[in-house]
Amino acid sequence: MSGFVQQVKAMGEEKVGQLAAKLLSNQKFVQGIQLIVSNGLEAKETVDKNVQLVMGALGMPTAADFRESVEKLESIERDLEELRDRVERLTDEMQKLRKAKPKKKAKKATKKTASKSG
């Protein structure tokens, strides 16, 4: 019985392939599909623009607003990383300078007061 099912399936696939070939060779059919796709894309653009307008009127951020915010945050993150690197370099240099510069020891002053000597 599985052989019979396979034959029917193969015949169906063959017929579908023939139908698809006929449809794709028909210029009017292809133009109709192209028109449907084109109109669908235009409708999507119109809906997207209207959604952005409504969201803007409601004070809600749009996808473009979100992308812009993400870009600003990424820029700030890069700036902070650069500042962190600079601070680390300055800290390292300060430590090197402290190690290279010996600390001065306080000298004891041995002053004789005039009252003791005279």
C-alpha positions in Angstrom: 0.0 0.0 0.0 2.9 2.4 0.6 3.9 1.8 -3.0 0.5 3.1 -4.1 0.7 6.1 -1.9 4.2 6.9 -3.3 2.8 6.7 -6.9 -0.1 9.0 -6.1 2.3 11.4 -4.3 4.7 11.4 -7.3 1.8 12.0 -9.7 0.6 14.9 -7.5 4.1 16.4 -7.4 4.4 16.1 -11.1 1.0 17.7 -11.7 1.8 20.6 -9.3 5.2 21.1 -11.1 3.4 21.2 -14.5 0.8 23.7 -13.2 3.5 25.9 -11.7 5.4 25.8 -15.0 2.3 26.8 -16.9 1.5 29.6 -14.5 5.0 31.0 -14.6 5.1 31.0 -18.4 1.9 33.0 -18.5 2.9 36.7 -18.8 -0.4 38.0 -17.3 -0.2 35.7 -14.3 3.4 36.9 -13.6 2.4 40.5 -14.0 -0.6 40.0 -11.7 1.7 38.5 -9.0 4.1 41.3 -9.4 1.3 43.9 -9.0 0.0 42.1 -5.9 3.5 42.1 -4.3 4.1 45.7 -5.2 0.7 46.8 -3.8 1.4 44.9 -0.7 4.7 46.6 -0.1 3.2 50.0 -0.7 0.4 49.2 1.7 3.0 48.1 4.3 5.0 51.4 3.9 1.8 53.4 4.3 0.8 51.5 7.5 4.4 51.9 8.9 4.3 55.7 8.3 0.8 56.0 9.9 1.9 53.9 12.9 4.9 56.2 13.3 2.7 59.3 13.2 0.2 57.9 15.7 3.0 56.8 18.0 4.6 60.2 17.8 1.3 61.9 18.5 0.9 59.7 21.6 4.4 60.5 22.7 5.5 56.9 22.3 8.9 56.1 20.9 9.0 54.6 17.4 11.5 52.0 16.2 13.6 54.8 14.6 13.6 56.6 18.0 14.7 53.4 19.7 17.5 52.8 17.2 18.6 56.4 17.6 18.7 56.0 21.4 20.7 52.8 21.1 23.2 54.5 18.9 23.6 57.4 21.4 24.0 54.9 24.2 26.7 53.0 22.3 28.5 56.3 21.6 28.4 57.2 25.3 29.6 53.7 26.1 32.6 54.1 23.8 33.4 57.5 25.3 33.2 56.1 28.8 35.5 53.2 27.8 38.0 55.7 26.4 37.9 57.8 29.6 38.4 54.7 31.7 41.4 53.8 29.6 42.8 57.3 30.0 42.3 57.2 33.8 44.0 53.8 34.0 47.0 55.1 32.0 47.3 58.2 34.2 47.0 56.2 37.4 49.8 53.8 36.1 52.0 56.8 35.2 51.4 58.4 38.7 52.4 55.2 40.4 55.5 54.9 38.3 56.4 58.5 39.2 55.9 57.8 42.9 58.1 54.8 42.8 60.8 56.6 40.8 60.9 59.6 43.1 62.4 58.8 46.5 60.7 60.3 49.5 62.6 62.9 51.3 63.4 62.2 54.9 62.9 64.9 57.4 66.2 66.2 58.7 66.4 66.8 62.4 67.4 70.3 63.1 70.0 70.6 65.8 69.8 74.1 66.8 71.4 75.3 69.9 69.5 78.0 71.6 71.4 81.1 72.6 70.2 80.7 76.2 72.0 77.4 76.6 75.3 78.6 75.2 75.5 81.9 76.9 
